Amino acid sequence: MNLARLANRKKYQKKRETFLQLYNRTCDRVFDCAYALCLNHADALTVSREAYIDMYFAIGTLRTAPNVEHWQRRQVERTMRFLVRKNRLSLIHEKTLQDPPDHLTADEKEDLWRRINRTVDIDPWRLVPVPGKSSLLSVLADQAVSDLSYMGPMDIAKMALTTLLILVVIGGGAFGGYYLLSHRSGARVDEMEEIFLDERSYSVYNETIGVRVTDEEINALIKDAFGGLDDEGGLTKGTPAARSTAGEPVYTGNEAIDNQLKAILAETVTDDMDDTTRLWALYYYVGKHMRYERVRDKNDDSLTLLKHYFAVESGDSRHYAALFQALCHAAGYECETVRGRFVLNADTEFRRDILHYWNRMRLNGMYYYFDCEADSDAFGTQVRDYYFMATDGNAKWSVWNRDHVGSPGQSS
């Protein structure tokens, strides 16, 4: 095998020096250095062979060396000390012999390379790093390019398939871990956590009391409970009037916020609306125009909450309740905000009670409860009426009583 011709093939021209090229260029110098240390031709060949093997496996350290010659000399000295400790050198001083050989012949040069390859599996086309330039990524890149340079098409295809499989496994593991952690962390309820109603959790409600209760049914219930009509108003107790009973509007005193409340009322309600229709219009507006956001500030001052909403149009249950209360006051209704606890997973071992805010209103002698945040999704795309005008006497009361703790008349 002609090593010089093999090392200078056209396909490897104009590339960084390979390990075989490094050997061809420096083997005489390495042998001279080894011979100068042991003064024995056979020992010098042994040291050179072991030194090149060490160089191959420590090729990355060349990046931190000032130059190749300095790096190789250190490798030869280190290899020499190792072989001496292992008693693998004869160390016979050949200066006493006649015509001691102190250089490599061409045949010895090729034979030395074959002995190196028989000892270990060496890639002759492995790229040699540039001295004085250290980078872990560049070392890995050099090795990858070196490997590709002698791989066949089938080898490259197998490597690409293996790499793709590894990426799929890593990606699947990362996604699975994220999924498990997100669901596990979701079980820990935050004090100001958003309340979303899972439709599947309310299948009983949908099947049994999901139909809106008619006025006739309410009248029959109230008649049994209270003994008939309200003599003063001429209205059945517990039934919203068929006309508006709103009084004088009450505003916050902040001109900018009051103007915005007036604009919302002008957009959502009309004079011919009855109480139920008007309150539903306000309830629907709040659910549709507010996005849920966890607000770390624990302040529950109504004016502060309204300023936050009109600035960013988002908030948590405090902001939902504050906006609905302000709109009700501006529409002429008496409304208050109630602070209590919302029950998640009621009647199960996973029950959690979290801090929550909702509204209460007295209308026609009855207290009605509203929870706009719990009836709305996070993006304002859906507003339900599970908790709209819930009161002791209509079919929503059992659902309300199950999910809310803290308002007057509730069981804890």
Backbone torsions as a table, in degrees:
resi	resn	phi	psi	omega
1	MET	NA	127.6	176.9
2	ASN	-87.3	102.8	-175.1
3	LEU	-65.4	-38.4	-178.8
4	ALA	-62.6	-44.3	179.7
5	ARG	-67.1	-38.9	-179.6
6	LEU	-65.4	-38.8	-176.7
7	ALA	-74.4	-17.1	-176.4
8	ASN	-114.9	30.5	175.4
9	ARG	-59.1	153.4	-178.1
10	LYS	-61.5	-34.4	-176.4
11	LYS	-67.1	-16.6	179.4
12	TYR	-109.3	5.2	176.9
13	GLN	-73.0	154.3	177.9
14	LYS	63.2	22.9	174.9
15	LYS	-116.5	167.2	175.5
16	ARG	-60.9	151.5	-175.4
17	GLU	-59.2	135.9	176.8
18	THR	-91.1	171.4	-178.4
19	PHE	-65.7	-36.5	178.1
20	LEU	-65.2	-41.5	177.1
21	GLN	-63.6	-38.9	177.2
22	LEU	-62.7	-40.6	178.5
23	TYR	-62.7	-48.8	-179.0
24	ASN	-59.8	-35.6	-175.8
25	ARG	-80.3	-26.8	-169.9
26	THR	-120.9	-0.5	-173.7
27	CYS	-62.0	-37.6	178.2
28	ASP	-63.2	-43.1	-178.8
29	ARG	-65.6	-40.9	178.6
30	VAL	-65.0	-41.5	178.6
31	PHE	-63.3	-42.2	179.1
32	ASP	-60.6	-41.7	179.6
33	CYS	-64.7	-42.2	178.5
34	ALA	-66.1	-40.8	-179.3
35	TYR	-65.9	-37.1	178.9
36	ALA	-64.4	-25.5	-179.0
37	LEU	-84.4	-40.2	-173.9
38	CYS	-110.2	-12.4	176.6
39	LEU	52.3	38.5	179.4
40	ASN	-148.6	124.9	-174.2
41	HIS	-61.3	-47.8	-178.2
42	ALA	-65.0	-41.5	178.5
43	ASP	-65.2	-37.4	179.9
44	ALA	-63.9	-38.6	176.9
45	LEU	-64.3	-41.5	178.6
46	THR	-63.5	-45.8	179.2
47	VAL	-62.6	-41.7	-179.4
48	SER	-62.6	-44.9	-179.9
49	ARG	-60.7	-49.3	-178.8
50	GLU	-66.4	-33.4	179.9
51	ALA	-66.4	-41.2	179.0
52	TYR	-67.9	-34.9	176.1
53	ILE	-64.2	-44.1	177.1
54	ASP	-62.8	-39.1	178.7
55	MET	-61.4	-39.7	-177.7
56	TYR	-61.8	-46.3	-176.8
57	PHE	-79.4	-15.8	178.1
58	ALA	-110.9	24.9	-174.1
59	ILE	-59.8	-28.3	-178.9
60	GLY	-65.6	-25.4	-179.3
61	THR	-71.9	-12.8	178.2
62	LEU	-62.6	-25.4	-178.2
63	ARG	-66.0	-26.4	-178.6
64	THR	-97.8	0.5	179.8
65	ALA	-87.9	151.1	179.5
66	PRO	-66.9	-34.5	178.4
67	ASN	-161.4	172.7	-176.4
68	VAL	-68.5	-41.1	-176.7
69	GLU	-62.3	-45.8	178.9
70	HIS	-62.4	-42.4	180.0
71	TRP	-63.3	-43.7	-179.6
72	GLN	-67.9	-38.3	179.6
73	ARG	-63.0	-40.5	177.9
74	ARG	-65.3	-38.7	178.9
75	GLN	-65.2	-40.2	179.6
76	VAL	-65.3	-43.4	180.0
77	GLU	-63.7	-41.2	179.9
78	ARG	-66.0	-42.5	178.8
79	THR	-64.8	-40.2	179.2
80	MET	-59.9	-46.3	-179.5
81	ARG	-63.0	-39.3	-179.9
82	PHE	-63.6	-45.0	-178.5
83	LEU	-68.0	-32.8	177.4
84	VAL	-66.2	-42.6	178.8
85	ARG	-63.6	-31.5	-179.9
86	LYS	-87.4	1.5	179.2
87	ASN	57.8	41.7	-178.8
88	ARG	-102.8	6.3	179.7
89	LEU	-121.1	142.5	178.5
90	SER	-80.2	-33.9	177.1
91	LEU	56.6	44.1	173.9
92	ILE	-87.6	125.7	-176.5
93	HIS	-74.4	107.9	-174.9
94	GLU	-81.0	-4.4	178.7
95	LYS	-65.5	-17.0	178.3
96	THR	-86.1	-12.9	180.0
97	LEU	-87.1	165.6	-179.9
98	GLN	-81.1	130.3	179.1
99	ASP	47.2	62.4	178.5
100	PRO	-64.5	131.1	178.9
101	PRO	-74.7	121.4	-178.5
102	ASP	-119.8	21.8	178.2
103	HIS	-147.8	165.5	179.2
104	LEU	-91.3	139.4	169.8
105	THR	-90.0	168.4	-179.8
106	ALA	-63.1	-40.2	179.5
107	ASP	-66.2	-40.5	178.9
108	GLU	-64.2	-33.7	179.6
109	LYS	-63.7	-46.0	178.5
110	GLU	-69.7	-38.6	179.3
111	ASP	-65.3	-36.6	178.3
112	LEU	-63.8	-40.3	178.2
113	TRP	-64.3	-41.4	178.6
114	ARG	-64.0	-39.1	178.7
115	ARG	-65.1	-37.3	177.4
116	ILE	-63.2	-43.6	-178.3
117	ASN	-70.6	-30.4	176.8
118	ARG	-71.9	-27.5	-178.1
119	THR	-74.3	-47.4	-179.5
120	VAL	-137.8	163.2	177.9
121	ASP	-85.5	102.2	-176.2
122	ILE	-109.5	136.2	175.7
123	ASP	-88.1	108.7	-176.4
124	PRO	-66.7	-20.3	-175.6
125	TRP	-98.8	10.4	177.4
126	ARG	-62.9	128.8	-176.7
127	LEU	-72.3	141.1	-179.4
128	VAL	-94.4	129.0	179.4
129	PRO	-63.7	159.9	176.6
130	VAL	-82.4	128.1	-179.2
131	PRO	-60.6	141.6	176.1
132	GLY	82.7	4.6	179.4
133	LYS	-125.7	109.6	-174.9
134	SER	-110.3	126.5	176.9
135	SER	-160.0	123.5	-180.0
136	LEU	-62.2	-42.9	-178.9
137	LEU	-64.9	-38.2	-179.7
138	SER	-68.8	-34.5	176.1
139	VAL	-63.1	-45.5	178.6
140	LEU	-63.7	-40.7	179.4
141	ALA	-64.6	-40.9	178.1
142	ASP	-60.4	-42.6	-178.9
143	GLN	-66.0	-38.8	179.2
144	ALA	-64.3	-44.2	179.1
145	VAL	-64.6	-39.6	179.1
146	SER	-63.5	-42.9	178.8
147	ASP	-62.9	-43.1	-177.9
148	LEU	-65.3	-28.0	-174.0
149	SER	-66.0	-24.2	-179.8
150	TYR	-118.7	8.8	177.7
151	MET	-86.0	144.4	177.0
152	GLY	-83.4	171.8	-179.4
153	PRO	-57.4	-41.1	179.5
154	MET	-66.6	-37.8	177.3
155	ASP	-64.0	-41.9	179.5
156	ILE	-65.1	-41.4	178.9
157	ALA	-63.0	-42.7	178.4
158	LYS	-63.0	-42.2	179.4
159	MET	-63.7	-41.9	179.2
160	ALA	-64.0	-41.6	178.8
161	LEU	-64.7	-42.7	178.1
162	THR	-62.9	-43.1	178.5
163	THR	-61.4	-43.9	178.8
164	LEU	-61.7	-42.1	178.9
165	LEU	-62.8	-42.0	178.2
166	ILE	-62.7	-41.9	179.3
167	LEU	-64.3	-39.8	178.6
168	VAL	-64.1	-43.0	179.6
169	VAL	-64.2	-44.8	179.8
170	ILE	-64.6	-44.9	179.0
171	GLY	-62.9	-42.1	177.5
172	GLY	-63.7	-40.7	177.8
173	GLY	-64.0	-41.7	179.0
174	ALA	-64.9	-43.0	179.3
175	PHE	-64.9	-43.5	178.8
176	GLY	-62.6	-41.1	177.9
177	GLY	-64.0	-42.0	178.2
178	TYR	-64.1	-40.0	-179.8
179	TYR	-63.2	-45.5	-179.3
180	LEU	-65.5	-42.4	-179.1
181	LEU	-67.3	-40.0	-179.6
182	SER	-65.5	-39.7	178.9
183	HIS	-73.5	-33.0	178.3
184	ARG	-69.2	-41.8	178.9
185	SER	-69.9	-26.4	178.9
186	GLY	-66.8	-21.6	179.5
187	ALA	-74.4	-20.6	177.2
188	ARG	-85.6	113.6	-170.7
189	VAL	-86.1	126.1	175.2
190	ASP	-80.5	152.1	-178.1
191	GLU	-60.4	-35.5	-178.4
192	MET	-108.8	31.5	-177.4
193	GLU	-66.9	144.0	176.4
194	GLU	-66.6	143.5	178.6
195	ILE	-104.6	113.5	174.8
196	PHE	-112.4	135.5	177.5
197	LEU	-87.5	120.5	174.4
198	ASP	-83.9	118.2	-176.2
199	GLU	-57.1	-32.6	-178.7
200	ARG	-67.7	-27.7	180.0
201	SER	-75.1	-12.4	-176.4
202	TYR	-116.8	30.0	179.2
203	SER	-63.1	-35.2	178.4
204	VAL	-64.4	-42.3	178.8
205	TYR	-62.1	-45.1	-177.0
206	ASN	-63.6	-32.7	-176.0
207	GLU	-83.9	-30.1	-170.6
208	THR	-108.5	-42.3	-175.0
209	ILE	-129.3	24.1	-177.5
210	GLY	-76.9	-16.6	-179.1
211	VAL	-81.9	135.8	179.6
212	ARG	-60.1	132.9	-178.6
213	VAL	-73.0	133.5	-178.8
214	THR	-80.1	162.0	178.5
215	ASP	-62.2	-36.2	-179.3
216	GLU	-63.7	-41.3	178.8
217	GLU	-65.7	-39.9	177.8
218	ILE	-64.8	-42.4	-179.5
219	ASN	-60.9	-39.7	-179.6
220	ALA	-66.1	-41.3	178.6
221	LEU	-65.2	-44.4	-178.7
222	ILE	-66.4	-35.9	179.4
223	LYS	-63.2	-41.1	177.9
224	ASP	-67.4	-35.5	-175.0
225	ALA	-82.7	-36.8	-171.6
226	PHE	-119.1	-4.8	175.1
227	GLY	83.2	28.4	171.4
228	GLY	121.0	-146.5	-172.7
229	LEU	-92.0	160.0	173.5
230	ASP	-80.3	114.7	-173.7
231	ASP	-63.0	-34.0	-176.2
232	GLU	-74.2	-47.8	-175.0
233	GLY	-92.3	-14.5	-177.5
234	GLY	69.4	22.7	-176.9
235	LEU	-121.2	148.4	175.7
236	THR	-67.8	132.1	-179.1
237	LYS	-63.9	136.1	177.4
238	GLY	89.8	-4.8	-179.6
239	THR	-108.5	121.8	177.4
240	PRO	-56.6	145.0	-177.6
241	ALA	-66.6	151.9	177.0
242	ALA	-77.0	2.1	176.6
243	ARG	-130.9	172.3	179.9
244	SER	-83.0	129.7	176.3
245	THR	-107.5	17.8	-177.8
246	ALA	-64.4	144.6	178.2
247	GLY	-99.3	-149.1	-179.4
248	GLU	-75.0	140.6	179.9
249	PRO	-68.7	147.6	176.4
250	VAL	-124.9	128.3	-176.8
251	TYR	-113.0	175.0	-174.1
252	THR	-80.1	-23.2	-174.3
253	GLY	94.5	-10.6	175.3
254	ASN	-93.3	115.8	-170.9
255	GLU	-60.0	-43.7	-177.5
256	ALA	-64.3	-44.5	-179.5
257	ILE	-69.0	-40.3	-179.9
258	ASP	-62.2	-39.3	178.2
259	ASN	-63.6	-37.2	178.6
260	GLN	-71.1	-36.9	176.4
261	LEU	-63.9	-42.0	178.5
262	LYS	-62.6	-39.6	179.4
263	ALA	-64.8	-38.4	178.4
264	ILE	-65.5	-43.7	179.3
265	LEU	-61.9	-42.4	179.5
266	ALA	-62.5	-27.8	-178.5
267	GLU	-84.3	-28.7	-168.3
268	THR	-109.0	-30.4	-174.2
269	VAL	-120.9	155.1	176.2
270	THR	-129.9	164.2	-176.0
271	ASP	-67.1	-25.4	-176.7
272	ASP	-86.4	2.8	179.3
273	MET	-78.6	142.8	172.2
274	ASP	-83.5	178.9	-175.0
275	ASP	-59.8	-48.0	-176.5
276	THR	-62.0	-45.4	-179.5
277	THR	-64.8	-41.4	-179.1
278	ARG	-66.3	-44.7	-179.6
279	LEU	-66.9	-36.8	176.7
280	TRP	-65.0	-37.7	178.4
281	ALA	-61.9	-41.6	177.9
282	LEU	-69.0	-42.2	179.0
283	TYR	-60.7	-44.7	-179.8
284	TYR	-66.4	-38.7	179.8
285	TYR	-62.0	-46.2	-179.3
286	VAL	-60.1	-46.6	-179.4
287	GLY	-65.5	-32.1	-177.0
288	LYS	-82.9	-25.4	-171.7
289	HIS	-109.7	7.5	177.7
290	MET	-124.0	130.8	173.9
291	ARG	-95.1	143.8	-179.5
292	TYR	-75.6	137.4	178.2
293	GLU	-150.1	133.4	176.0
294	ARG	-77.3	116.4	-178.8
295	VAL	-104.0	120.2	-176.0
296	ARG	-71.5	-26.4	178.6
297	ASP	-64.4	126.1	-176.1
298	LYS	-88.5	4.8	-178.5
299	ASN	-64.3	131.3	177.8
300	ASP	-118.6	23.7	173.5
301	ASP	-67.6	129.3	-172.3
302	SER	-61.9	-40.1	-179.0
303	LEU	-66.3	-40.5	177.5
304	THR	-63.5	-40.9	179.5
305	LEU	-65.1	-40.1	179.0
306	LEU	-66.0	-40.7	178.2
307	LYS	-61.1	-40.9	178.5
308	HIS	-63.0	-43.7	-178.6
309	TYR	-63.5	-48.9	-176.7
310	PHE	-68.0	-16.2	177.2
311	ALA	-82.4	-40.5	-173.6
312	VAL	-125.9	-5.9	179.2
313	GLU	56.3	41.5	176.5
314	SER	-152.9	165.5	179.2
315	GLY	167.3	-177.9	178.6
316	ASP	-104.9	-160.9	-173.8
317	SER	-62.1	-28.3	177.2
318	ARG	-62.7	-42.0	-177.3
319	HIS	-72.7	-38.5	175.0
320	TYR	-58.4	-48.7	-177.4
321	ALA	-66.1	-39.5	-179.0
322	ALA	-66.1	-41.3	-179.7
323	LEU	-68.1	-43.2	178.8
324	PHE	-64.1	-39.9	178.0
325	GLN	-63.1	-44.5	-179.3
326	ALA	-63.8	-39.8	179.0
327	LEU	-67.8	-38.7	177.5
328	CYS	-64.3	-43.4	177.5
329	HIS	-61.3	-43.2	179.9
330	ALA	-66.7	-25.6	177.7
331	ALA	-87.5	-4.0	175.7
332	GLY	98.6	16.8	179.9
333	TYR	-108.8	148.2	174.3
334	GLU	-85.6	123.1	-175.7
335	CYS	-144.9	144.1	178.9
336	GLU	-132.0	159.6	176.3
337	THR	-99.9	134.2	-179.2
338	VAL	-113.0	132.8	175.5
339	ARG	-102.5	128.2	-179.1
340	GLY	-158.4	-147.7	-178.3
341	ARG	-128.4	135.7	174.5
342	PHE	-98.4	135.1	-174.7
343	VAL	-98.3	122.4	173.6
344	LEU	-103.2	141.8	178.5
345	ASN	54.5	49.2	-179.6
346	ALA	-60.0	148.3	176.7
347	ASP	63.1	25.2	175.3
348	THR	-132.1	169.2	179.4
349	GLU	-72.5	-10.4	-179.8
350	PHE	-98.9	16.8	-177.4
351	ARG	-58.2	136.4	175.9
352	ARG	-137.3	135.0	175.0
353	ASP	-108.4	125.5	-178.5
354	ILE	-123.0	152.6	179.5
355	LEU	-61.5	135.2	-173.8
356	HIS	-154.9	156.3	179.7
357	TYR	-126.9	142.6	175.4
358	TRP	-149.1	-171.8	-175.3
359	ASN	-122.6	152.6	174.6
360	ARG	-132.9	140.9	-177.2
361	MET	-139.4	139.3	174.1
362	ARG	-99.6	124.2	-175.4
363	LEU	-144.5	121.3	178.3
364	ASN	55.8	40.9	176.0
365	GLY	80.5	5.6	-179.5
366	MET	-124.8	150.0	173.3
367	TYR	-93.9	128.6	177.6
368	TYR	-117.0	145.0	-178.2
369	TYR	-117.0	144.4	-177.4
370	PHE	-134.0	139.0	175.4
371	ASP	-139.2	83.2	-173.9
372	CYS	-68.1	-38.2	-178.4
373	GLU	-63.0	-41.6	179.6
374	ALA	-71.2	-22.5	-180.0
375	ASP	-90.8	-1.1	-175.2
376	SER	-119.5	151.1	174.0
377	ASP	-87.8	177.7	-170.3
378	ALA	-68.9	-25.0	-172.5
379	PHE	-109.7	7.3	178.8
380	GLY	71.5	27.1	-179.7
381	THR	-94.0	-14.7	-177.2
382	GLN	-146.9	134.9	176.4
383	VAL	-130.1	119.3	-178.5
384	ARG	-103.2	176.4	-177.2
385	ASP	-124.4	28.4	178.9
386	TYR	-59.3	-37.6	-175.2
387	TYR	-114.4	17.3	179.3
388	PHE	-83.4	117.4	177.9
389	MET	58.3	43.7	173.8
390	ALA	-73.6	134.6	179.6
391	THR	-151.4	159.2	179.4
392	ASP	-70.5	100.0	-175.9
393	GLY	141.7	-15.2	174.5
394	ASN	-116.5	171.6	-169.2
395	ALA	-71.1	-12.7	179.7
396	LYS	-81.4	-11.3	-171.2
397	TRP	-64.7	-39.1	-178.5
398	SER	-65.6	-38.5	177.3
399	VAL	-67.3	-43.5	178.8
400	TRP	-61.5	-47.5	-176.5
401	ASN	-64.3	-29.3	178.0
402	ARG	-72.6	-35.1	-170.0
403	ASP	-102.0	-8.5	-176.9
404	HIS	-126.0	137.5	176.7
405	VAL	-134.5	124.5	174.8
406	GLY	134.5	-20.3	180.0
407	SER	-87.1	158.3	-179.6
408	PRO	-56.3	137.0	177.7
409	GLY	87.6	1.6	-178.5
410	GLN	-94.5	148.1	175.0
411	SER	-89.2	142.1	-178.1
412	SER	-101.0	NA	NA
